[in-house]
Amino acid sequence: MRSLVLLGTDTGVGKTTLAIGLLRVAANRGLRLAPFKPVESGTPPSPSPSDPDSDARCLREASLLPHLDLDDVSPYRLSRPLAPNLAARLEGRVISTNHILSRAARLLEHYPALLIEPAGGLLSPYSRSGTPASLARSLRRHFPLDILLVTPNRLGAINQSALAHLALEHFELPCVGVVLVDLTGRPDPSKESNAPEIAAATGLPVLGQLPFLGPHPISPSTSAAAVRENIDVGPLLSGALLARTDPP
C-alpha cells in the first residue's frame, strides 16, 4: 500500500481541512489510513480533547483511529505559531529528519499506509537544510508514497502552482495532481479559470476544487462530504490499495 503526502504551495492553504476529509472518506471505505503530521507549530504540546487548534487531534478524530497516541500522529508539537525551525529553536529543540522517519516507520508497523501532512509550504524551513519537500523525498526513499499539491483557489494560484511544480521536479517528487481550496468564500473571478490554467501551466491534473467550508473547527463529516462531492479521490485513495512491494 502507498501513503499520501499533502504538500502546500504556502502555509494556511487548506491542507488540514482536505486531510480531515480524505481521512474520513478513507475510514468510511474501510481503509486504515493513519494520519501523520510530523511537525505542528502554534499548538500546546499536550492539547486537551476540546482544543480546536490541535491539528493532530483533529486528524486523529477524522481517521477513526482513536487509540493512536498524539505523539505518534505528531512527534514535534511546538507552542509558538512560527516557522517550524524557529519555533523549535526557541524551545531548545532540533527537528530531526531521522526521528521523523523512525516515527513514520513505527506507524507503518501497525497501519498499512499514512496520510502525511507536513506543516507550512513545501519549502518552509524545518531545519538548516530541511523542508517539507526534502522530508517527502526522504520518506519516499524508505516506502512508497504519492504526492498531492494543495493550492489556494485565488488570484495568484497559477504562479504558485507553477513554482511549486518546479520545486517538486527539483526534488524528484512525482505529483499525482493538484487540489484547489477556497479559503474565503468571497467572489473572485480567477476561481473559475484557475483549474484549467494550472493544468496547462504544469501538466498536472486538477483533481477538484474544495469549496469554502467555514471557519475552524470543521467537522470530519462536513469535510468528508465536501471531498466526496468535489474531489476525484480515485487517484488519491486507489494508491492505498496497491501492494507495498510496488516501487516508490
C-alpha positions in Angstrom: 0.0 0.0 0.0 1.1 3.5 -0.8 1.0 6.5 1.6 -0.1 10.0 0.5 1.7 13.3 1.2 -0.1 16.7 1.0 2.3 19.5 0.1 1.0 23.0 0.1 2.1 26.0 -2.0 2.0 28.0 1.2 1.0 27.8 4.8 -2.7 28.1 5.6 -3.8 26.8 2.2 -6.4 24.2 3.5 -4.2 21.1 3.8 -5.7 20.2 7.1 -9.3 20.6 6.0 -8.6 18.4 3.0 -6.7 15.9 5.1 -9.6 15.6 7.5 -12.0 14.9 4.7 -9.7 12.4 3.0 -9.1 10.5 6.3 -12.8 10.2 7.0 -13.6 9.1 3.4 -10.8 6.5 3.6 -12.1 5.3 7.0 -15.7 5.0 5.7 -14.3 2.9 2.9 -12.6 0.6 5.4 -9.1 1.9 4.7 -6.9 2.2 7.8 -5.1 5.3 6.7 -3.1 6.7 9.7 -2.6 10.5 10.0 0.9 11.7 10.3 1.7 15.4 10.9 5.5 15.4 11.6 5.6 19.0 12.9 2.9 21.2 14.2 3.6 24.8 15.4 1.2 27.0 17.3 -0.3 24.3 19.5 0.2 23.2 23.1 2.4 20.1 23.5 -0.4 18.3 25.2 -3.7 19.6 23.8 -6.9 18.9 25.6 -9.6 16.9 23.8 -11.6 20.1 23.4 -8.7 22.1 21.9 -9.9 23.2 18.4 -6.5 24.4 17.4 -4.8 21.0 17.6 -4.4 19.6 14.0 -3.1 16.3 15.4 -6.2 15.8 17.5 -8.5 16.7 14.5 -6.6 14.4 12.2 -6.8 11.5 14.7 -10.5 12.1 15.1 -11.1 12.1 11.4 -9.2 8.8 10.9 -11.5 6.9 13.3 -8.3 5.5 14.9 -8.9 6.8 18.5 -6.2 4.7 20.1 -3.4 6.5 18.1 -1.2 8.4 20.5 -0.8 12.1 19.7 3.0 11.7 19.9 2.7 9.2 17.1 0.4 11.4 15.0 2.7 14.5 15.5 6.1 13.9 17.1 7.0 17.6 17.1 4.3 19.8 18.6 5.6 23.4 19.1 3.8 26.1 21.1 4.8 29.2 19.1 3.0 29.9 15.8 6.2 30.4 13.9 8.2 28.7 11.1 9.0 25.2 12.5 12.8 25.7 12.7 12.4 28.9 14.6 9.7 27.6 16.9 11.8 24.6 17.7 14.9 26.6 18.3 13.1 28.9 20.8 12.2 25.7 22.7 15.7 24.4 22.6 14.7 21.6 20.2 16.0 20.4 16.8 13.7 18.8 14.3 15.4 15.6 13.1 14.5 14.0 9.8 15.8 10.7 11.1 13.5 10.9 14.1 10.5 11.7 11.8 11.4 8.7 9.6 11.6 6.4 12.5 8.2 7.5 13.7 6.7 7.0 10.3 8.2 3.5 10.1 6.8 2.7 13.5 3.3 3.8 12.4 3.7 1.6 9.3 4.3 -1.4 11.5 0.6 -1.1 12.6 -1.1 0.6 9.7 -0.9 -0.1 6.0 -0.5 3.5 4.8 -0.2 7.0 6.1 -1.7 10.3 5.2 1.1 12.8 5.8 0.5 16.5 6.2 3.7 18.5 6.7 3.3 21.9 8.2 3.7 25.0 6.1 4.5 25.4 2.4 6.7 22.9 0.6 9.8 25.0 1.2 9.1 26.1 4.8 12.2 25.6 6.9 12.2 22.7 9.3 15.9 22.8 10.0 19.0 24.4 8.4 18.5 22.4 5.2 15.2 20.5 5.8 11.9 21.4 4.3 8.6 19.5 3.7 9.8 18.8 0.2 13.1 17.4 1.3 11.3 15.4 4.0 8.9 14.0 1.4 11.9 12.9 -0.7 13.5 11.2 2.4 10.2 9.4 3.2 9.9 8.3 -0.4 13.3 6.6 -0.3 12.0 4.4 2.5 8.5 3.5 1.5 6.0 4.0 -1.4 4.1 7.3 -1.4 2.3 9.7 -3.7 2.4 13.5 -3.6 -0.6 15.8 -3.9 -0.2 19.5 -4.3 -2.7 21.7 -2.4 -3.2 25.3 -3.7 -5.5 28.1 -2.5 -8.1 28.9 -5.1 -7.4 32.6 -5.5 -5.7 35.1 -7.7 -2.0 34.0 -7.9 -2.8 30.3 -7.8 -1.4 29.7 -11.3 2.0 31.2 -10.4 2.1 29.5 -7.0 1.3 26.1 -8.6 3.9 26.5 -11.4 6.6 27.5 -8.9 5.7 24.6 -6.7 5.8 22.2 -9.6 9.3 23.3 -10.4 10.3 22.7 -6.8 8.7 19.2 -6.9 10.7 18.4 -10.1 13.9 19.6 -8.4 13.3 17.2 -5.5 12.3 14.4 -8.0 8.8 14.1 -6.5 6.2 12.9 -9.0 2.9 14.5 -8.3 -0.5 12.8 -8.8 -2.3 16.1 -9.1 -3.5 19.4 -7.7 -6.4 20.2 -5.4 -7.6 23.8 -5.2 -9.1 25.0 -1.9 -11.4 28.1 -1.4 -10.2 29.8 1.8 -12.7 32.7 2.0 -15.9 32.0 0.0 -15.6 35.6 -1.4 -16.2 36.3 -5.1 -13.1 36.0 -7.1 -13.2 35.8 -11.0 -10.0 33.8 -11.0 -11.6 30.9 -9.3 -13.3 29.7 -12.4 -10.2 29.8 -14.6 -7.5 28.6 -12.2 -8.0 24.9 -12.7 -7.6 24.8 -16.5 -4.8 27.3 -16.4 -2.9 25.4 -13.7 -3.3 22.1 -15.7 -2.0 23.9 -18.8 0.9 25.5 -17.0 2.1 22.4 -15.1 0.8 19.4 -17.0 -0.7 18.2 -13.7 -4.4 17.1 -13.4 -6.5 19.3 -11.2 -8.4 16.7 -9.2 -11.0 19.1 -7.8 -11.9 22.3 -6.0 -12.8 22.2 -2.3 -15.3 24.9 -1.5 -15.1 27.2 1.5 -16.4 25.2 4.5 -16.5 28.0 7.1 -14.2 28.8 10.0 -12.4 26.2 12.0 -13.0 23.8 13.5 -14.6 21.9 10.6 -16.2 18.6 11.4 -14.9 15.4 9.7 -18.3 14.6 8.3 -18.6 18.1 6.7 -15.2 17.9 5.2 -15.7 14.3 4.0 -19.0 15.2 2.3 -17.2 18.1 0.5 -14.4 15.9 -0.6 -16.7 13.2 -1.9 -18.7 15.8 -3.9 -15.9 17.9 -5.3 -12.7 15.9 -5.4 -11.7 12.9 -7.6 -10.5 10.7 -4.8 -9.7 7.8 -7.1 -6.1 8.7 -7.8 -5.6 9.6 -4.2 -7.0 6.6 -2.4 -6.5 3.9 -5.0 -2.8 4.0 -4.1 -3.8 2.7 -0.6 -4.9 -0.5 -2.3 -1.6 -1.2 -4.1 0.9 -3.8 -2.8 3.7 -2.5 -0.6 6.1 -4.3 -2.8 5.4 -1.8 -5.6 8.4 0.6 -6.2 8.1 4.1 -4.8 
